Amino acid sequence: MFTLSLLPFGQSALEPFISGRTFEFHYGKHHQAYVDNLNNLLIGTEFLGLSLEEIILKTAKKPELSAIFNNAAQVFNHTFFWNCLHPVNANLALSAELLASINKHFISLENFYLEFKTIALSQFGSGWIWLVRDGDALKIMKTANADTPIVHGV
């Protein structure tokens, strides 16, 4: 059974950009509901004991398993997202390898930020924006709803 993973920071650590109240709702209620729904849907299935990634891959593009896929993928997507965020005062730096790859594929870090933001703002409705590795290339990808790069092989 899955549990709601702990945030890597306090719920108010991202204020004023994301409020503690927003985290209380989106993490504490919304994300928790995906975890609870997934656990309930897995009872009595062959998916019990599998990792989120395995469940996602085994249920993707199968309409009869869409409820399991949607909840598993949203648990994965949200957990990944929370772990990409950091408090404003965090002293973070990109690894030399990542920065070199960004410069190779997007010309510069500033150009990457601009392209990422432009694509993110074009997302209609619910969805996600990802920096993915596709073979040797870095690409920006957007997915709708519970879709996740895992099912696209990136």
Secondary structure, DSSP 8 states (H G I E B T S, - for coil): -------SS-TTTTTTTS-HHHHHHIIIIIIHHHHHHHHHHHTTSTTTT--HHHHHHHHTT-GGGHHHHHHHHHHHHHHHHHTT---TT------HHHHHHHHHHHSSHHHHHHHHHHHHHT--SSEEEEEEEETTEEEEEEEETT--GGGGT-
